[in-house]
Amino acid sequence: MPRNSTADLSMERACSLHGLPPELRERIYHELLLHQPSSLFHLLTVDHRISSEVQPWIFKQPVTFDGQQSLFEWLPRIDAGFLSYVGTVRFKLHDIDPKKIVGSLGERLRRMNLQRFPNDVGDPYKEACDVEVARIIHHLSMFKNLKSLTILESTSSDPQPPEQMGRDFVGYALEKLPLTELSVSHEAFSQGFHVKKSSIQRLRITNYALVQSPILPAPVQSLSQLSKLMICSDLDSIYRKSHFHRYRMCGYEPTNRVLRQMHDLTFCLHDSEGEEMLETLAYKALARFFVHLAEQVTSLKTFRLWCNTWVGRTTPSMQELVRILSSSSLTHIDTGYWWSPLPNEYPPSIVTIAVRFDKNYRMFPNWLQKFYDAISTKHRKTSFLASHPDLKEVVLYLSPEAWDELEHIETRQSAVTAICRDHGIRLRVIYEKFSCERQC
């Protein structure tokens, strides 16, 4: 009988996989899932050992639900034993579908002129939204080990849920689910609810309106275990508004216990044009945002400021930010070049410095020269290395376009690397394209 070459090949692959370390096998499964899913699923049918290993691994990958109906239909088809492996969910909330609401509530909905912005208690549409949110939370609670939830934003082609429904969903998710990580838009997180209890430790807020809102949304003040915060904002929608002068930076609202325990803060600010930001009202508002928050978060150890917009280093607001960072107890600072302190402006507690020259790589030789001057000074007692004894690593990111431009500074880079190595500091130059927009 002719041999089944496909089956033989799959069996050979399965046998060779058995001898590899578990972490390497998982990398192979991941690559197959991304690029050759049919090959991965064929392996499941020919080797019981791989099947028993891969099936739980598959459910550990992020699961995406485009609307609650996909969640309701997916769960009954999955063996309950596998649900415990799901730890990360990406979920998009849709508006209710009156046709799918059963019972007397459904009948009242179908008889009425449907109102899409329910506000009144007793409104059948609002009641249906409340029931739908409770049903979604009930289904998500079936994932007993769910730790990370990303709430995806609706597009123009999606059935748009009313704002209050979105806020109710976020509030209940924070209180009812055992989450430690949440990613949510500013619109759904800004107002409308107060969280009584939550296990959230890492929070990512997208589309943040820096100049139209308080320093931090009110719900953040209720997250008593929050230690890591990432704020993403599109500058193009802020300081290019034709009526920007009508907005003002809202005053800082003290948030005390939350801020006193936060140790990791990231701002990811992207602008589609990447043009120069002058000392305008918009820039002053943006800089005050950093200054006020940096002053309040006394426990902060890691600070990242990723921004592709140019800024004048001599402006008062920028100088104030640098002064606060210099006198802080930060151990890790990761910034774009225009927002980066000069070498001697880093705090004495610094352990890791990261500077990104992705769009401004022509400034790289200047920064490298200043860093070289700082670490090679002969006055050892006042030198950069003496005043920053805990520094262990300096990472410089460059856009790949810079490769040809920087050939002439290889000698300087080698000299800097040698001095760093003599003092136990690792200097790395990484040719990598970094996109603020992709991070958001």
C-alpha positions as CSV (number, residue, x, y, z in Angstrom):
1,M,0.0,0.0,0.0
2,P,1.3,3.5,-0.8
3,R,2.4,5.4,2.3
4,N,0.7,8.5,3.3
5,S,3.5,11.0,2.9
6,T,1.7,13.8,4.7
7,A,1.0,11.6,7.8
8,D,4.6,10.3,7.8
9,L,6.0,13.9,7.6
10,S,3.7,15.0,10.5
11,M,4.8,12.0,12.6
12,E,8.5,12.7,11.9
13,R,7.9,16.3,13.0
14,A,6.1,15.2,16.1
15,C,8.9,12.8,17.1
16,S,11.6,15.4,16.6
17,L,9.6,17.9,18.7
18,H,9.6,15.5,21.7
19,G,13.3,16.0,22.2
20,L,13.2,19.8,22.4
21,P,12.8,21.9,25.6
22,P,9.2,23.0,26.4
23,E,9.9,26.7,25.9
24,L,11.4,26.0,22.4
25,R,8.4,23.8,21.5
26,E,6.1,26.6,22.5
27,R,8.0,29.0,20.2
28,I,7.5,26.5,17.3
29,Y,3.8,26.2,18.1
30,H,3.5,30.0,18.1
31,E,5.2,30.3,14.7
32,L,3.0,27.5,13.2
33,L,-0.1,29.1,14.6
34,L,0.8,32.5,13.0
35,H,2.1,31.2,9.6
36,Q,0.9,27.6,9.1
37,P,-2.1,26.9,11.3
38,S,-3.1,23.9,9.2
39,S,0.2,22.2,10.0
40,L,-0.3,22.8,13.7
41,F,-3.8,21.3,13.7
42,H,-2.6,18.4,11.6
43,L,0.0,17.6,14.3
44,L,-2.9,17.5,16.9
45,T,-4.5,14.6,15.0
46,V,-1.4,12.4,14.6
47,D,0.3,12.7,18.1
48,H,-1.6,12.4,21.3
49,R,1.2,13.7,23.4
50,I,1.5,16.9,21.3
51,S,-2.2,17.2,21.3
52,S,-2.4,17.1,25.1
53,E,0.3,19.8,25.2
54,V,-0.8,22.1,22.4
55,Q,-4.5,22.3,23.2
56,P,-4.0,24.0,26.7
57,W,-1.3,26.2,25.1
58,I,-3.7,27.4,22.4
59,F,-6.2,28.5,25.0
60,K,-3.5,30.4,26.8
61,Q,-3.1,32.7,23.8
62,P,-5.2,35.9,23.7
63,V,-8.8,35.2,22.7
64,T,-10.7,37.9,20.8
65,F,-14.5,38.4,20.7
66,D,-15.9,40.9,18.2
67,G,-19.1,41.6,20.1
68,Q,-20.9,39.8,22.9
69,Q,-22.8,37.5,20.5
70,S,-19.5,35.9,19.5
71,L,-18.8,35.3,23.2
72,F,-22.2,33.8,23.8
73,E,-21.9,31.4,20.8
74,W,-18.3,30.4,21.5
75,L,-18.5,29.3,25.1
76,P,-21.0,26.4,24.7
77,R,-18.8,24.8,22.0
78,I,-15.7,24.7,24.3
79,D,-14.9,22.0,26.8
80,A,-15.2,23.6,30.2
81,G,-11.9,22.1,31.2
82,F,-10.1,24.3,28.7
83,L,-11.7,27.6,29.9
84,S,-9.4,27.6,32.9
85,Y,-6.4,28.1,30.6
86,V,-7.8,31.4,29.2
87,G,-6.0,34.3,30.8
88,T,-6.1,37.1,28.2
89,V,-9.3,38.3,26.4
90,R,-9.8,41.1,23.9
91,F,-13.4,42.1,23.8
92,K,-15.5,44.6,21.7
93,L,-18.8,45.7,23.2
94,H,-21.7,46.0,20.8
95,D,-25.1,47.6,21.2
96,I,-28.0,45.3,22.1
97,D,-30.0,43.6,19.4
98,P,-33.8,43.9,20.2
99,K,-34.5,40.8,18.2
100,K,-32.4,38.7,20.5
101,I,-33.9,40.0,23.8
102,V,-36.5,37.5,24.9
103,G,-39.5,37.7,27.3
104,S,-41.6,40.7,28.2
105,L,-38.6,43.0,28.0
106,G,-38.0,42.0,24.4
107,E,-41.6,42.6,23.5
108,R,-41.6,46.1,25.1
109,L,-38.4,46.9,23.2
110,R,-39.8,45.9,19.8
111,R,-43.0,47.9,20.4
112,M,-41.3,51.1,21.4
113,N,-39.4,53.7,19.3
114,L,-35.9,52.6,20.3
115,Q,-33.9,55.3,22.1
116,R,-30.2,54.9,21.6
117,F,-29.1,57.1,24.6
118,P,-31.0,55.8,27.6
119,N,-30.9,57.9,30.8
120,D,-34.1,57.3,32.6
121,V,-34.7,54.5,35.0
122,G,-37.5,52.4,33.7
123,D,-36.6,52.9,30.1
124,P,-36.9,49.5,28.5
125,Y,-33.7,50.2,26.4
126,K,-31.7,51.1,29.5
127,E,-33.0,48.0,31.2
128,A,-32.0,45.8,28.3
129,C,-28.5,47.4,28.3
130,D,-28.2,46.6,32.0
131,V,-29.3,43.0,31.5
132,E,-26.9,42.6,28.6
133,V,-23.9,43.9,30.6
134,A,-24.7,41.5,33.5
135,R,-25.0,38.6,31.0
136,I,-21.6,39.5,29.5
137,I,-19.9,39.7,32.9
138,H,-21.5,36.3,33.8
139,H,-20.0,34.7,30.7
140,L,-16.6,36.3,31.2
141,S,-16.5,35.1,34.8
142,M,-16.5,31.5,33.4
143,F,-12.8,32.2,32.6
144,K,-11.7,31.5,36.2
145,N,-8.1,32.6,35.5
146,L,-8.8,35.6,33.4
147,K,-6.2,38.3,34.3
148,S,-5.9,40.6,31.3
149,L,-8.8,42.3,29.5
150,T,-8.5,44.6,26.5
151,I,-11.7,46.5,25.7
152,L,-11.5,47.2,22.0
153,E,-13.0,50.4,20.5
154,S,-16.0,50.1,18.2
155,T,-15.6,51.2,14.6
156,S,-18.1,53.0,12.4
157,S,-19.4,49.7,11.0
158,D,-20.1,48.2,14.4
159,P,-23.4,48.5,16.3
160,Q,-22.3,51.3,18.6
161,P,-23.3,50.8,22.3
162,P,-24.4,53.9,24.3
163,E,-21.7,55.6,26.4
164,Q,-23.3,54.6,29.7
165,M,-23.5,51.0,28.7
166,G,-19.8,51.0,28.0
167,R,-19.0,52.7,31.3
168,D,-21.2,50.2,33.2
169,F,-19.4,47.3,31.5
170,V,-16.0,48.7,32.5
171,G,-17.2,49.3,36.1
172,Y,-18.6,45.8,36.5
173,A,-15.6,44.2,34.9
174,L,-13.3,45.9,37.4
175,E,-15.4,44.8,40.4
176,K,-16.6,41.3,39.3
177,L,-13.6,39.9,37.4
178,P,-10.3,38.8,38.9
179,L,-8.4,41.1,36.6
180,T,-4.9,42.4,37.2
181,E,-4.5,44.2,33.8
182,L,-6.9,46.3,31.9
183,S,-6.7,48.3,28.6
184,V,-9.5,50.7,27.9
185,S,-10.3,53.9,26.1
186,H,-10.4,57.2,28.0
187,E,-14.0,57.8,26.9
188,A,-15.2,54.6,28.6
189,F,-13.1,55.1,31.7
190,S,-13.3,58.9,32.4
191,Q,-16.6,59.3,34.3
192,G,-19.8,57.6,35.3
193,F,-18.7,55.1,37.9
194,H,-16.7,54.6,41.1
195,V,-15.0,51.3,41.7
196,K,-15.6,49.9,45.2
197,K,-12.9,47.2,44.8
198,S,-10.5,46.1,42.2
199,S,-7.4,43.9,41.8
200,I,-6.1,45.9,38.8
201,Q,-2.3,46.4,39.0
202,R,-1.6,47.5,35.4
203,L,-3.8,50.0,33.5
204,R,-3.5,51.2,29.9
205,I,-5.7,54.2,28.8
206,T,-5.9,54.9,25.1
207,N,-7.1,58.0,23.2
208,Y,-6.5,60.1,26.3
209,A,-7.7,63.7,26.0
210,L,-4.9,65.5,27.8
211,V,-6.2,69.0,27.7
212,Q,-9.9,68.4,28.2
213,S,-9.7,66.2,31.3
214,P,-8.3,66.1,34.9
215,I,-4.8,64.8,35.3
216,L,-6.2,61.4,36.0
217,P,-9.7,60.0,35.5
218,A,-11.7,59.7,38.7
219,P,-12.0,55.9,38.5
220,V,-8.1,55.7,38.8
221,Q,-8.4,57.0,42.3
222,S,-10.3,53.8,43.3
223,L,-7.6,51.4,42.0
224,S,-5.8,50.8,45.3
225,Q,-3.5,48.2,43.9
226,L,-2.5,50.1,40.8
227,S,1.3,50.1,40.3
228,K,1.7,50.5,36.5
229,L,0.0,53.1,34.3
230,M,0.3,53.7,30.6
231,I,-1.4,56.7,29.0
232,C,-1.7,56.9,25.2
233,S,-2.8,60.0,23.4
234,D,-2.9,61.3,19.8
235,L,-1.4,64.8,19.8
236,D,-2.8,65.4,16.3
237,S,-6.3,65.5,17.8
238,I,-5.2,67.9,20.6
239,Y,-3.0,70.8,19.6
240,R,-4.1,71.0,16.0
241,K,-7.7,71.7,16.8
242,S,-8.9,75.0,15.4
243,H,-10.6,75.9,18.6
244,F,-7.8,74.7,20.9
245,H,-7.7,78.0,22.7
246,R,-11.1,77.3,24.2
247,Y,-9.7,74.4,26.3
248,R,-7.7,74.7,29.4
249,M,-5.6,72.3,31.3
250,C,-7.7,71.1,34.3
251,G,-6.1,71.4,37.7
252,Y,-4.5,68.5,39.4
253,E,-6.9,66.5,41.6
254,P,-4.9,64.9,44.5
255,T,-5.2,61.1,44.4
256,N,-2.9,60.3,47.3
257,R,-2.8,56.6,48.1
258,V,-2.9,55.4,44.5
259,L,-0.1,57.7,43.4
260,R,2.0,56.9,46.4
261,Q,2.4,53.3,45.4
262,M,2.6,53.6,41.6
263,H,6.1,52.7,40.4
264,D,5.8,52.5,36.6
265,L,4.5,55.4,34.4
266,T,4.4,55.5,30.6
267,F,3.2,58.3,28.3
268,C,2.9,57.3,24.6
269,L,2.2,60.4,22.6
270,H,2.0,60.1,18.8
271,D,1.5,62.8,16.2
272,S,0.9,61.8,12.6
273,E,3.0,64.7,11.3
274,G,5.7,64.7,13.9
275,E,6.3,68.4,13.5
276,E,7.9,70.8,15.9
277,M,5.8,71.6,19.0
278,L,6.6,75.2,20.1
279,E,5.9,76.9,23.4
280,T,2.3,77.2,22.6
281,L,-0.7,76.8,24.9
282,A,-0.9,73.2,23.9
283,Y,2.7,72.4,24.7
284,K,2.4,74.2,28.1
285,A,-0.6,72.2,29.0
286,L,1.2,69.0,28.0
287,A,4.3,69.8,29.9
288,R,2.3,70.8,33.0
289,F,0.6,67.4,32.8
290,F,4.0,65.7,33.2
291,V,5.3,68.1,35.8
292,H,2.3,67.8,38.1
293,L,2.1,64.0,37.8
294,A,5.9,63.6,38.3
295,E,5.7,65.7,41.5
296,Q,2.9,63.6,42.9
297,V,4.0,60.1,42.1
298,T,6.8,59.9,44.7
299,S,7.1,56.1,44.5
300,L,7.9,56.2,40.8
301,K,10.9,54.2,39.7
302,T,10.3,53.7,35.9
303,F,9.3,56.6,33.7
304,R,8.8,56.4,29.9
305,L,8.0,59.3,27.6
306,W,7.6,58.2,24.0
307,C,6.8,61.0,21.7
308,N,7.6,61.7,18.1
309,T,7.1,65.5,18.4
310,W,9.9,67.9,18.6
311,V,10.1,70.3,21.5
312,G,12.4,73.2,22.5
313,R,14.7,72.2,25.4
314,T,15.0,75.8,26.6
315,T,11.3,76.3,27.3
316,P,10.5,76.9,31.0
317,S,8.1,73.9,31.1
318,M,10.7,71.5,29.7
319,Q,13.3,72.8,32.1
320,E,10.9,72.3,35.0
321,L,10.3,68.7,33.9
322,V,14.0,68.0,33.7
323,R,14.5,69.5,37.1
324,I,11.9,67.2,38.7
325,L,13.3,64.1,37.0
326,S,16.9,65.0,38.1
327,S,15.9,65.3,41.7
328,S,13.7,62.1,41.7
329,S,14.6,58.6,42.8
330,L,13.9,57.1,39.4
331,T,15.9,54.0,38.4
332,H,14.8,53.6,34.8
333,I,14.2,56.5,32.3
334,D,13.2,55.8,28.7
335,T,12.5,58.8,26.4
336,G,12.6,60.1,22.9
337,Y,15.6,62.4,22.1
338,W,13.8,65.7,22.3
339,W,12.3,64.9,25.7
340,S,15.5,63.3,27.1
341,P,17.6,64.8,29.9
342,L,21.2,65.4,29.0
343,P,23.6,62.9,30.6
344,N,24.4,65.0,33.7
345,E,20.7,65.7,34.3
346,Y,19.8,62.1,35.1
347,P,19.1,61.4,38.8
348,P,21.9,59.8,40.9
349,S,19.7,56.7,41.4
350,I,19.5,55.9,37.7
351,V,20.2,52.2,36.7
352,T,19.0,52.1,33.1
353,I,19.0,54.9,30.5
354,A,17.2,54.5,27.2
355,V,17.1,57.2,24.5
356,R,15.2,56.8,21.2
357,F,16.5,58.6,18.1
358,D,14.0,56.9,15.7
359,K,13.1,60.0,13.7
360,N,15.9,62.3,15.0
361,Y,18.9,60.1,14.3
362,R,21.0,63.0,13.1
363,M,21.1,64.1,16.7
364,F,22.7,60.8,17.8
365,P,26.3,61.9,17.2
366,N,25.7,65.0,19.4
367,W,24.2,63.0,22.3
368,L,26.9,60.4,22.0
369,Q,29.6,63.1,22.2
370,K,28.0,64.6,25.3
371,F,27.7,61.2,26.9
372,Y,31.4,60.5,26.0
373,D,32.5,63.8,27.5
374,A,30.5,63.1,30.7
375,I,31.9,59.6,31.3
376,S,35.5,60.4,30.3
377,T,36.1,63.4,32.5
378,K,39.3,63.3,34.5
379,H,37.7,64.8,37.6
380,R,36.7,61.5,39.1
381,K,35.0,62.9,42.2
382,T,32.6,65.1,40.2
383,S,32.4,62.9,37.1
384,F,29.1,61.4,35.7
385,L,30.2,57.9,36.7
386,A,31.0,59.0,40.3
387,S,27.6,60.7,40.7
388,H,25.7,57.9,39.1
389,P,27.2,54.8,40.8
390,D,24.2,52.5,40.2
391,L,24.1,52.9,36.4
392,K,24.3,49.5,34.7
393,E,23.0,49.9,31.2
394,V,22.6,52.5,28.5
395,V,20.4,51.6,25.5
396,L,20.3,53.8,22.4
397,Y,17.6,53.1,19.8
398,L,18.2,54.2,16.2
399,S,16.0,54.1,13.2
400,P,17.4,51.7,10.5
401,E,17.6,54.7,8.2
402,A,20.6,55.9,10.3
403,W,22.9,53.0,9.4
404,D,24.7,54.7,6.6
405,E,24.6,58.1,8.3
406,L,26.6,56.9,11.3
407,E,29.5,55.1,9.8
408,H,31.8,58.0,10.6
409,I,31.2,57.8,14.4
410,E,32.1,54.1,14.9
411,T,35.4,55.1,16.5
412,R,33.7,57.4,19.0
413,Q,31.2,54.7,19.7
414,S,33.9,52.2,20.3
415,A,35.6,54.5,22.8
416,V,32.4,55.1,24.7
417,T,31.8,51.3,24.8
418,A,35.2,50.7,26.2
419,I,34.9,53.2,29.0
420,C,31.4,51.8,29.9
421,R,32.8,48.3,29.9
422,D,35.6,49.3,32.3
423,H,33.0,50.6,34.8
424,G,30.6,47.7,34.5
425,I,28.1,49.5,32.3
426,R,26.6,47.8,29.3
427,L,26.2,50.1,26.2
428,R,23.8,48.9,23.5
429,V,23.0,50.5,20.2
430,I,19.8,48.9,18.8
431,Y,18.8,49.5,15.2
432,E,15.1,49.2,15.5
433,K,12.2,51.2,14.2
434,F,9.9,52.3,17.0
435,S,6.4,53.5,16.4
436,C,4.5,55.5,19.1
437,E,1.3,54.9,17.3
438,R,1.8,51.1,17.2
439,Q,2.3,51.1,21.0
440,C,-1.1,52.8,21.4
